[in-house]
Amino acid sequence: MDTIYLLQHVRSADTDDEDVKTIGAYRSEDAASAAIVRLGEQPGFRDFPDGWFIDAMLLDQDHWTEGFIDIPYEEL
């Protein structure tokens, strides 16, 4: 099976709010890591240098199969 490497950046303050950005999908982990180097000094990203995540994902496969519970934001 083919694998892609999904690069995301999460800005997480000291609250429950998260700001997740999907940066791109790459053919190799090295290519995803190179994107971090290229983008790491851009405004916002440089303020949250630990917010980078690379996830290997198989193509043509479900990755979230459990559904979800809808909880109103006010109840979190």
RAQUIZI-V557898 format. One record per residue. N is the residue number from 0. RES is the residue in one letter. SS is DSSP state (@ for helix, = for strand, . for the rest). OMEGA is omega in degrees with one decimal (none if undefined). Layout:
<<N:RES:SS:OMEGA> <N:RES:SS:OMEGA>>
This chain:
<<0:M:.:178.4> <1:D:.:179.1> <2:T:=:169.1> <3:I:=:178.8> <4:Y:=:-176.8> <5:L:=:179.8> <6:L:=:176.9> <7:Q:=:173.7> <8:H:=:-179.6> <9:V:=:171.7> <10:R:=:-177.6> <11:S:=:176.1> <12:A:.:179.6> <13:D:.:178.0> <14:T:.:177.1> <15:D:.:179.7> <16:D:.:173.4> <17:E:=:176.0> <18:D:=:-175.4> <19:V:=:176.1> <20:K:=:172.1> <21:T:=:-175.0> <22:I:=:-179.7> <23:G:=:176.1> <24:A:=:-171.4> <25:Y:=:-179.1> <26:R:.:-179.7> <27:S:.:176.2> <28:E:@:177.6> <29:D:@:179.1> <30:A:@:176.8> <31:A:@:177.8> <32:S:@:177.8> <33:A:@:176.9> <34:A:@:177.0> <35:I:@:179.0> <36:V:@:-178.9> <37:R:@:-172.0> <38:L:@:-171.2> <39:G:.:-179.8> <40:E:.:177.8> <41:Q:.:178.7> <42:P:.:-178.9> <43:G:.:179.6> <44:F:.:-178.2> <45:R:@:179.0> <46:D:@:-179.8> <47:F:@:-174.1> <48:P:.:179.8> <49:D:.:-175.2> <50:G:.:-176.8> <51:W:=:177.2> <52:F:=:174.7> <53:I:=:178.7> <54:D:=:173.6> <55:A:=:-178.6> <56:M:=:174.9> <57:L:=:176.9> <58:L:.:176.7> <59:D:.:178.8> <60:Q:.:175.3> <61:D:.:-179.1> <62:H:.:176.1> <63:W:.:-172.6> <64:T:.:-172.2> <65:E:.:-173.8> <66:G:.:177.8> <67:F:.:178.3> <68:I:.:180.0> <69:D:.:178.9> <70:I:.:178.0> <71:P:.:-177.2> <72:Y:@:-177.2> <73:E:@:-177.7> <74:E:@:-179.5> <75:L:.:none>>
